[in-house]
Amino acid sequence: MVETKTNQINIRVQPNYVPERSDPSRPIFFFS
C-alpha cells in the first residue's frame, strides 16, 4: 500500500487499484 499526503489529506491507494470509471475529467488519484 502506498501512503501519500496531498493537500493535508492521507490517501492510501493499492498498487493494483483500478477505478471503475477511468474518466480524466474527474479528479482521480491513480498511482502506478
C-alpha positions, -999 to +999 in steps of 0.1 A: +000+000+000+012+035-008+006+064+016+007+098+001-001+131+017-018+155-007-033+188+005-031+175+041-052+145+031-040+110+037-047+089+006-040+052+007-040+035-027-032+000-037-007-006-065-032-026-084-061-003-078-083+003-108-111+028-107-144+016-120-145+046-143-114+059-160-126+094-166-098+120-169-125+147-164-128+136-128-101+141-102-089+105-097-057+098-078-040+069-096-006+056-085+010+031-108 
